[in-house]
Amino acid sequence: MTAHQKVLARKVGAHAFLICFLILILVPFVMVISASLRQGNFAPSRLLPDKVSLDHWKFVLGIPYQEVVNPATGETRTVKPSTPPLLWFWNSIKVSVTASAGIIFLSGTAAYAFARLRFKFRSTTLSALLILQMFPMVLSLVAFYVILDFAGQYVKWLGLNTQPGLIMIYLGGISNYIWMIKGYFETIPASMEESARIDGASQFQTFIRILLPMSLPIFAVVFILSFISYMSEYPVASVVLQSSDNWTLAVGANSFLYEQEKLWGRFSALAVLSGVPITVVFLLCQRFVIGGLTSGGVKE
Amino acid sequence: MSLNGGFPIRQILVALVVLPALYLVFNIYQAGNSLIALAMLIVICLGAFIYLSDLGYTYRYLFPGLLGFGLFVIFPIVYMVFLSFTKYSSQNLLYFERSLALLRQETFPVGDATYKYKLYLEDDGTYILYLENEKDPTKRFVSEPFELKAGEQSKGDQEPGVLRALAPGEEVKGRPLEVAQVTREKLFIPMRGRQFALPGGTLVGMEGLQKFASRERLWTLNPDGSLTNKKDGAVIRPDFRLGFFVDKNGEKVGVGFRTFTGLDNYIRIVTDPRIQGPFFKIFLWTVGYSAMSVLLTFSVGMVLAVVLEWKDLRFRNTYRTLLILPYAVPAVLSILIFKGLFNQEFGAVNQFLRGIFGAAPEWETNPWGARTMILLVNLWLGYPYMMLICTGMLQSIPSTIYEASAIDGSNPLVDFFELTLPLLLPPLVPILISSFAFNFNNFNLIYLLTAGGPKMVGGGIAGETDLLVNYTFNIAFRDSGTNYGLASAIATVLFIIVGLLAWTNLKLTGRNVKI
């Protein structure tokens, strides 16, 4: 075998490997789409639906449709969800966007102090932030419950079963992001801010007018990462949000899969309709995210 | 310091935040939570000081973040460590005072006087109770107006309502409700928990649905904290280790209360075979699962990254984008999708395997089947992250070293094991450790995919695939006898393990040195 043939064989091998791998990886997506279009509520198991029906999609979008109750007589009834499941997707977007914006504000300001200012216990605080954040959020549920129950007695819209309450709790998860932003700030030389100070700008002005505009990429990364992690957050949301019109996507999607009756069709339609936009946005922002990942964020 | 010259914009902003906050503190104080009000007041003063005085300048940037962190990360940890030293479960739910008050409200019927009753609904929505002695209809009593919420169990902590004698011929105002009506409108539910005092001081309460009878409090409180039963003279005293009132035979009486028990919960983890057996089994699985997950995702991610780094390969970018897809889809959705695909009877995976081999693994009922499924799903979820990280690292390796080794007549495999891997591993160690720690606490995956199942034989609520964090969650929230104290103790142990991991990681990265 010549050297050229050797390389060619390797290329064919690499393509074959990648294509086989991709088929394995992507088949689940095809099956979910097929399950969402299939009549009846079957677990995803076919590449192509045998009998195409848009009923599940209609259900998720909150459009009423006719369902055959008795095949012998052809009797039908109108099915319409009390809460259109796509509302959960919208709730998730609201909660995740607000929480991520809050996270950016809280971690951005704190990161500035850690990167640019000198104060006592600075490095100790930084390490403590990182170590304490390792405590899993799920196990804080008892305390979260106590806090929200208490808050709700005085401020109704901040209590249990409210989205602002859930957002408030999400705002605690800032330490990874403080580290990421601080790392980015440190790569920007302080000389520009220093010369602005000499020209009479206040510290706050140098932060807002000089450092922030230069750091937009890292804020984009933090926003995307925190947005994604809150879109997928299940346990806290499931305890805090009790009524179904408040649910987030994660809680709602899981509610279709009761132990007794698993509504795979409806779940699949919801997964497709809400998963596609998020995936597309993520892929569009891919470049940003990859840059940020190498500075140490773990998707949750 | 303000942005536009002399205008005190900062002071106004501070006032806009502080004033409503002070109003809130006032409300909380008025409601009787003076300690919490005090704590809030201190935080508000601190905040006002930081934002108004130049001395607090640095902390202006830190205050909001650290406040949020303190409230939603540090407070829960402190609270949990505190709970871990207490007995606090569904059987020991109330504070001691409430538990004592409940006992003190217990009454027993005395004498033989019984009363017919009527409820009068007043125009303003309040109620008046009317009583008439069954033997002597001239003895009639009427209460002050009081409020009732239909169908709602009364907490039983109100003071007894005052009854006054009704003069002969005097009528009660309002719309009378007969007994049947009271029953139908579910008013008897809150009524049952209420006591009324006759002019002489004798208490009366509902006896069944039809009538009222005079009753007396069952327990009298002795100076030493014990209680004496008026009917039979038995004495019970609180046992603060047990969290119950006990009689002289050690039998529990009344409702349990929360109590401080020191290290009991921790000792239980180590000694109680019902906890200890599952605990160590779950601990081993958690470690094994985390290690395997890191190893698998890293290997696959690394191989893909290396293959995609090959410059002459066509469609590299298309491959890369498609390979990232599992990372882009929200994990909750993908986990639930896999739950369907791996469905033992109807799922795609088993239909496919049955079609080819005629047999299929039991993903749901066999512990090792379930574990394999979890690792496969986690591989699918996790390899893109490792691939992205490795790609970033690979690009930082200068290509000249490969050229040098090519001259020596090397091949790709040798290159990989002798050049790439040794160069990549050291900077990747911190990422591998944090990935390990993340998987160690990957609650969602297990909870949504298997819910811990299949059940561990003889392990109580423990499941074969439960991670420590799921097991703790089950003890705290899903067990029929939810046990917050024990769950908190396990959570504390868990926190120490993961905290140590994070600390090691910090030391290894030397991030500290750079600060």
Interface residues (C-beta under 8 A of the other chain):
Chain A: V7 R10 K11 A14 H15 F17 L18 F21 L22 I25 L26 V27 P28 F29 M31 V32 A35 F42 A43 P44 S45 R46 F105 L106 S107 T109 A110 Y112 A113 L117 R118 F119 R122 S123 T125 L126 S127 L129 L130 I131 L132 Q133 M134 F135 P136 V138 L139 S140 L141 V142 A143 F144 V146 I147 F150 Q153 Y154 V155 M168 I169 L171 G172 G173 I174 S175 I178 W179 S202 Q203 F204 Q205 F207 I228 M231 S232 Y234 P235 V239 L249 A250 A253 N254 L257 K262 W264 F267 S268 A271 S274 G275 I278 T279 F282 L283 Q286 I290 L293 T294 G296 V298 K299 E300
Chain B: M1 L3 L24 N27 I28 A31 N33 I36 Y57 T58 Y59 Y61 L62 P64 G65 L66 G68 F69 L71 F72 V73 I74 F75 P76 I77 Y79 M80 L83 L304 V307 W310 D312 L313 Y319 T321 L322 L323 I324 L325 P326 Y327 A328 V329 P330 A331 V332 L333 S334 L336 I337 F338 K339 G340 L341 N343 F346 G347 A348 Q351 W380 Y385 L388 I389 T391 G392 M393 P412 P430 I431 S434 S435 A437 F438 N441 F443 N444 Y447 L448 V469 T472 F473 A476 F477 Y484 A487 S488 A491 L494 F495 V498 G499 L501 A502 W503 L506 R511 N512 I515
